[in-house]
């Protein structure tokens, strides 16, 4: 369930949660040495990878999910500027 957002969609929220849970469960089952602190998932979708879904586990109760148009948003900016700034702010707001 979305508690805040811009142009949110209940279906997108459900999809984000299902994807995140299934990917996390699969990684745990494989036994790959993925650190516990790796709690974000990024997927590029579409024929040309024009849509990116980013899901970040903020706490045991809250997640942050975004769907981005990759023709307008650059992955490097998201990973190196936006997410490192937004994640601590969101976690601080939740505590």
C-alpha positions, 0 to 999 in steps of 0.5 A: 500500500502506498502511503505517500507519492507522486502519481502512485498506482496501487498496482505498481506498489503491489508489483514492486513488492512482489518483485522485491520479495521474489528476488530477495527470496531467490538470492537467499536460496541460491546461497550467493555471497550477497551482503545483507545490506544490499537492500535495493533492486533495480530492473530495466524493463521494456524492449529497449530498457526504457523503464527502470524500477528501483525498490529500496528497503527502508526498514522492516516495514517500509519500502521506497519504489520508483518507476523511471523513464530512462530516456529522461533520467540517467542511471548514473545520476540516480545511483550516485546522487539521488539515491544516496541523498534520498535513502538517509532522508527517508529513513530519518523521516520514518524514525 
